[in-house]
Amino acid sequence: MIFSFIIAEDRTINADRFIDKLAKKYHWLTEFPEAGVLRDDLETNLRSFPVDRYILYYKVTNKNLELIRVLHGSRNIENLIN
């Protein structure tokens, strides 16, 4: 879905680069899961971390990183989570 959105806004090569960057950041977060901002105001144990214009929302459960959502930074997360 993110890939399709970026293609619509830009070029395929840029979408590929962003997906690669997103994957690298996700793997980095598996090593340093506490790096994200705790967002208990939205949902218990939810964390967020920026990647370019997007925000990764994730939870750490049993030493695993569960990716909940990836949203453009301009989106209203409160309306989407609650």
Secondary structure, DSSP 8 states (H G I E B T S, - for coil): -HHHHHHHHS-HHHHHHHHHHHHHHHHHHHH-GGGSEE-TTTSTTEEEEEETTEEEEEEEETTEEEEEEEEETTS-HHHHH-
